[in-house]
């Protein structure tokens, strides 16, 4: 009996020592897991990319190699004990300087990856937009087999994470266009000379190319709506240019022979709208043609400041044109 008590006492002491040791290690691990981490790039963030399918061990090793944690083992054990090992999401992350291993785990669990952007300006053709998509250094994958129809894409800024495909972004542009067009068409002004949403896109594309000043879009749209209502031809130079270059910059002024050439896009010769859009209009241009201001304007011409001057009668318009010609002559003299 005496020997049994001695052995039990020794065993109990050993168990207690081991338990205290484990608790000490867990306490140290907990402290290290929650303590501020290193600052490998000073005050700058460190970008970490976690590809799909990367395991916890590989993630931990990568963090240590990049210097954002002091110990891969501490990160791996901390995540495992916290129950987060199955919740870490692939992505590209910006690790703040001094982030603790727990902060990093929480960031990976949140999935708040770095967002990249592609800004598509209003008035580009579909081919020009496809070149922007193809050239983006973060997007991956092949381009769509065919260029989307003219006017089928919505110009705006698109956000995406690393690994997004080029075809995926193009699908976003098409859906965004369809959604905006459906919304604005449903709220359109009564009595417009536009029979279909597609006709609205055609006219909006002309408005987009006629003025680069946002405040002018509604009034330019009003001019074209008034002309269509009166059966007048649109007489828009950008439509002629599209017929010549498919929307690529002409690089010079239109020649008289080009103004006189009959093409499906020469709105000095054809009645109504050209057969297709001449660019991809933005939301503002679409809204302008579907809810134009009520005016009597039928003409506009450049005013020399980058904008336009509007007129209700042909006589007023002729005087405005004469003033524009004087401005052009004066500019040529000063450039000589």
DAWORA-V200751 format. One line per field, one symbol per residue. psi: psi as a letter, one per 20 degrees, with the letter a starting at -180 (. if undefined). burial: + if it has 24 or more other ideal C-beta (glycine too) atoms within 12 Angstrom, else -. A space follows every 50 residues. Layout:
psi = ???
burial = ???
This chain:
psi = gghghgghgggghgggggghgghgghggggghhiqqarmhkciqqppppo qpjprgghgggggghijiqhphgggghggghikjhiipqqapqooqpjpr hgggghghhhjmrpprqopoqqjqrhghhhhgghipihqrrrqqhqpqqp jiqopappqrrpiqqghghghgggggggggggghhhjqqqjqlohrhhhh gghhhgghihpjogiigghgghghgggghijqqhmpghhgghhhjkiqph jrqpqhhhhiporijnjihqqbqrhrqjaoqrgghghghimqqorjpiqq qqjijibqpqqhqhgggghhgghhhgggghghghi.
burial = ----------------------------+--++---++-+-----+-+++ -----+--++-+++-+-+++++-+++++++-+-+---++-++++++-+++ +++++++++---++-+-+-+-+++++++++-++--+-++---++--++++ ++++++-+-+++-+-+-+++-+++-+++-++--++--++--+++--++++ +++++++++++----+++++++++++++-----+++++++++++--+--- -------+------++++---+++-+++++++++++++++++----++++ ++-----++++--------+---+------------
